[in-house]
């Protein structure tokens, strides 16, 4: 519209210089007047739209952002209290000791450790998303505000009536400060703490897998031993009865010949399984103790560190939102939505 108007004005000037017919000149003037009127109407309509957008920005969006600042501040304040409490509680783990005969890792215990590993991994992923989405949201609002604050200029000599433009609305300082402070948060410190703890739990899972595997091997060997003993008792009973029914008849020529005692052979086979079971149980007991010692050592080192870092990070976040609230201009009272 503006370009068309400028072209028509230029054409009108040329026609005046050339001294064209009055009829042609009047047609061009009428066209210029028509475009001028349309341009004025469009500019007024645009100003009206911009004014409504600015009203929504200042009286709807800005108060809602301040509510969000308050909500985020309260959330991080609560998180700080909880993480600080967790740090104080978990610090007592330093007094724990592995008992002389440690409890073995049960299937339920192993399953719960796997669940903890998955939960911590999910925590790390969701925490990363939370921080990225916060930054992305504020960046998007700043980009929109930059476009919103671009002035609309008119080259027309006539002044188009429009409401005075607010150069720096309160939302501008809020979004700029929000963006800058988000960038200064020690996000990597918290992310690294969660990720490191997830790796610690993963290592514990590997240790428990080895222990559970050895325990199951012991159980299988124990079942094998019980089965062989039961088979031996059944066989020995039938063997004894059969020999008793046959009496002591033997071949004199074969009496001096070396012969293998089937009872002894079977007992030796059982003893071999018993020895293997004893070795496996000893290995399992030693491994169970090692797993407990390594688990406790890892938790002593990394769990307090995790909650200390998260308590510090949540304090920084709470402090950031408190600062945003204190430095922000009081929100304009909200108006009822107009139907």
ABEGO torsion letter per residue (X at the ends): XAAAAAAAAAAAAAAAAAGBBAAAAAAAAAAAAAAAAAAAAAAAAAAAAAAAAAAAAAAAAAAAAAAAAAAAAAAAAAAAAAAAAAAAAAAAAAABBBBABBBBBBAAAAAAAAAAAAAAAAAAAAAAAAAAAAAAAAAAAAAAAAAAABBBBBABABBBBBBBBBABBAAAAAAAAAAAAAAABBAAAAAAAAAAAAAAAAAAAAAAAAAAAAAAAAAAAAAAAAAAAAAAAAAAAAAAAAAAAAEABBBAAAAABBBBBAAAAAAAAAAAAAAAAAAAAAAAAAAAAAAAAAAAAAAAAAAAAAAAAAAAAAAAAAAAAAAAAAABBBBBBBBBBBX
